[in-house]
Amino acid sequence: MKKYILTSTTYHIDNDITFYGIALINTDGKLHELIDSFNDLTDNKAKMQKLVNLCNENNLNSIHFENVIQDLIAE
């Protein structure tokens, strides 16, 4: 089953800074395969989680994944 998930990267500088992204994975419950990902898109976790939820709820086809990210960046 393919699904979109929230990703995060924390950078340790003076203060920890966390950025969020989105990945598309294929999973059968035990094995996970990374199909594509876009990391470090925003420091707004709620905004990225909302996008992840929308992609999953609407069964976003992977051929449109990059277009969604381009729209997010252009926003």
FIKEPA-32210 format. One record per residue (C-alpha): residue number from 1; residue in one letter; y negated, z negated, x. Coordinates in pm, whole numbers, plus 32768, in hexadecimal, padded with zeros to 4 digits. Example, Ala and Ser with C-alpha at 12.3 -4.5 7.8 and 13.67 -1.06 7.14 Angstrom:
! residues 2
(1, A, (81C2, 7CF4, 84CE)) (2, S, (806A, 7D36, 8557)) 
This chain:
! residues 75
(1, M, (8000, 8000, 8000)) (2, K, (7EA9, 805B, 8086)) (3, K, (7D8D, 7F64, 805E)) (4, Y, (7C35, 7F1A, 80E6)) (5, I, (7BF5, 7DD0, 8195)) (6, L, (7ACC, 7D12, 821D)) (7, T, (7AB2, 7D01, 8398)) (8, S, (79DF, 7C1E, 846F)) (9, T, (7978, 7C07, 85D9)) (10, T, (78D3, 7AD3, 8668)) (11, Y, (77FE, 7AED, 879F)) (12, H, (77CD, 79B1, 8868)) (13, I, (766E, 79AE, 88F5)) (14, D, (7589, 787E, 88D9)) (15, N, (75E5, 786A, 876A)) (16, D, (7719, 790E, 86D9)) (17, I, (76C3, 7A4E, 861F)) (18, T, (77BF, 7AEA, 852F)) (19, F, (77B2, 7C50, 84B5)) (20, Y, (788C, 7CE0, 83A2)) (21, G, (7933, 7E2C, 8367)) (22, I, (7A45, 7ECF, 829F)) (23, A, (7B9C, 7F57, 82F6)) (24, L, (7CA0, 8022, 823F)) (25, I, (7E03, 7FAD, 8279)) (26, N, (7F5A, 8014, 8204)) (27, T, (8039, 7EE9, 81BF)) (28, D, (8193, 7EAF, 8135)) (29, G, (8171, 7D36, 813A)) (30, K, (8200, 7CFB, 8295)) (31, L, (8180, 7E20, 8362)) (32, H, (8014, 7E83, 8374)) (33, E, (7F8B, 7FCC, 83F4)) (34, L, (7E1A, 7FFF, 843A)) (35, I, (7DAE, 8150, 83B0)) (36, D, (7C36, 8144, 83EE)) (37, S, (7B24, 8044, 841F)) (38, F, (79AE, 801E, 8439)) (39, N, (7948, 7EDC, 84E4)) (40, D, (7802, 7E21, 8515)) (41, L, (774D, 7EC3, 83F0)) (42, T, (768B, 7D93, 8374)) (43, D, (7662, 7C1D, 839D)) (44, N, (766A, 7BFC, 8220)) (45, K, (77CE, 7B92, 81CA)) (46, A, (7795, 7B98, 8050)) (47, K, (7714, 7CFD, 805A)) (48, M, (7840, 7D74, 8122)) (49, Q, (7939, 7CB7, 8047)) (50, K, (789E, 7D5D, 7F16)) (51, L, (78D4, 7EB3, 7FB6)) (52, V, (7A3E, 7E5D, 800C)) (53, N, (7A7B, 7DF1, 7EA4)) (54, L, (79DD, 7F2F, 7E18)) (55, C, (7AB0, 800C, 7EFA)) (56, N, (7BEF, 7F5D, 7E8D)) (57, E, (7B97, 7F48, 7D19)) (58, N, (7B48, 80BC, 7D11)) (59, N, (7C6D, 8122, 7DED)) (60, L, (7B83, 81D6, 7EDB)) (61, N, (7C37, 82FD, 7F76)) (62, S, (7C36, 82E4, 80F1)) (63, I, (7B94, 843C, 810E)) (64, H, (7A57, 83A1, 807A)) (65, F, (7A58, 8268, 8156)) (66, E, (7969, 82F0, 825E)) (67, N, (7878, 836F, 8151)) (68, V, (7864, 8212, 80B9)) (69, I, (7811, 8182, 820F)) (70, Q, (7708, 828A, 824E)) (71, D, (7668, 8234, 80FF)) (72, L, (766E, 80C2, 815A)) (73, I, (75C4, 8103, 82A8)) (74, A, (74BE, 81E5, 8208)) (75, E, (746E, 80D9, 8106)) 
